[in-house]
Amino acid sequence: MPTVAPIRDLCRHLGQEVAIRGWLYGKRSGGKIVFLLVRDGTGLCQCVVEAAQTDLFATAVALGQESSLELTGLARPDVRAPGGVELAASSLRILQNATDYPISRKAHGTDFLMEHRHLWLRSPRQAAILRVRHTLIRAARDFFDANGFTLVDTPILSPGAAEGAGTLFPVDFFGAPVYLAQTGQLYLEAAAMALGRVYCFGPTFRAEKSKTRRHLAEFWMIEPEIAFAELPELMDWAEGLVCAMVRAALTERREEFTLLGRNIAALEKIAPPFPRLTYAQAVDLLRDPQLHRQLEQELEADRVRLKECIAELAGLEEQHTRARQGWQQDKLAQQVADLREQIRDLEAQVAQRPVHIEHARNFVWGEDLGGDDETLLSRQFERPVLITEYPRKIKAFYMKPAPGNPDVVLNLDMLAPEGYGEIIGGSQREDDLDALQKRMADEGMHPAPYEWYLDLRRYGTVPHGGFGLGLERTVAWICGLKHIRETIAFPRLMGRIYP
């Protein structure tokens, strides 16, 4: 009985008879040979069936894409094959011969692929993204474990708001109105008073009516909370966490980054210390005429590139029309689809950049930094940038005002480079009972649902703080993705709940 091996381990079985189990990703015929490209979740394997193997050959030729099967054969080296190993098949057992698989190897639109997300996950690109995500999660957990943090699971059902009542999802809880959690932070503060250093990791929900490339209605957040920590220490923890995650991805996921076309050099620059700005300094940077001149130069470059892409598209479309071989048509169709998407992005940039320049030029102190502002700021740095001391009026009730300047709070936002925007938000918490009660009253908040939270200030209050890292935005940045929807297996977006 041959050994059943995962495809990634076939290099350990060279010269041996071995069996693999998986799905047919692709198939091509070379006259008297048929090549089956099989995937099993660990890798791809090229399996060779020769015409002299009459019955086996006929069976192989008749297989449909995504058929499930078990193949046995001799593992032998071949530098042209994926992973450097191919299988000379000697037997084939079909578990199911699939027909009419809806996602062919030609180009498909995003709406179609999202409607078939349960099948789209089988593509090498989507599998690569999920592997990177897995590595980042493990790296974050390892970072906290190595630094004495305790994992605390916080509730998903919450009696009130933590990040603004306008983005709450209501749920009926045995006849009482409750809400899906926006954050685990308030409960973590209680846990930090018991355990010192704690963190939670779980789904969070925002009913924000946004369809931008950065927003999900359901996303996962990693949130540490630290007793006795003040703002400078919190920034160090945030910096350390991100560096640990990037290092792990660079160490373990080079192959995935190559498949995704990720610029590794940009990630290799991620090392401490990160640039640090106050909100006031960030506003000055947005208003800087030198930045505006740079943006205007980029706008002109975008216009030139747009014209080049439109001309290139016309040539590709003509080649596609003339192509005779099916594989050539499929390849050209994908190139056409990719170029059309690039043109759409460039058209949007050309249309929006003048608006962004004008907004930056006239940015008013006291406004919140929007996604476009964060993009402009983050693109000025090769590493993540930490921005602190935002205006108090635009931040949450629990954030502690800065000593000597009560108009700003001791918060931190971390913006990822390359225009990816905010990936971390956090603050030092208000630890004074009277000050917190006054702020809640100013906000018109009913204190009853928060009495337990106020107790933390009544019994042994200490300086403390924490932050939340949005996993999907971090994955998007580290993988170099255009849209956040690819960063989670089954995204929940405004207008999309299927599958």
Secondary structure, 3 states (H helix, E strand, C coil): CCEECCHHHHHHHCCCEEEEEEEEEEEEECCCEEEEEEECCCCEEEEEEECCCHHHHHHHHCCCCCCEEEEEEEEEECCCCHHHEEEEEEEEEEEECCCCCCCCCCCCCHHHHHHCHHHHCCCHHHHHHHHHHHHHHHHHHHHHHHCCCEECCCCCEECCCCCCHHHCCEEEECCEEEEECCCCHHHHHHHHHHHCEEEEEEEEECCCCCCCCCCCCEEEEEEEEEECCCHHHHHHHHHHHHHHHHHHHHHHCHHHHHHHCCCHHHHHCCCCCCCEEEHHHHHHHHHCHHHHHHHHHHHHHHHHHHHHHHHHHHHHHHHHHHCCCHHHHHHHHHHHHHHHHHHHHHHHHHHHHHHHHHHHHCCCCCCCCCHHHHHHHHCCCCCCEEEECCEHHHCCCCECEECCEEEEECEEEEEECCCCEEEEEEEEECCCHHHHHHHHHHCCCCCHHHHHHHHHHHCCCCCEEEEEEEHHHHHHHHHCCCCHHHHCCCCCECCECCC
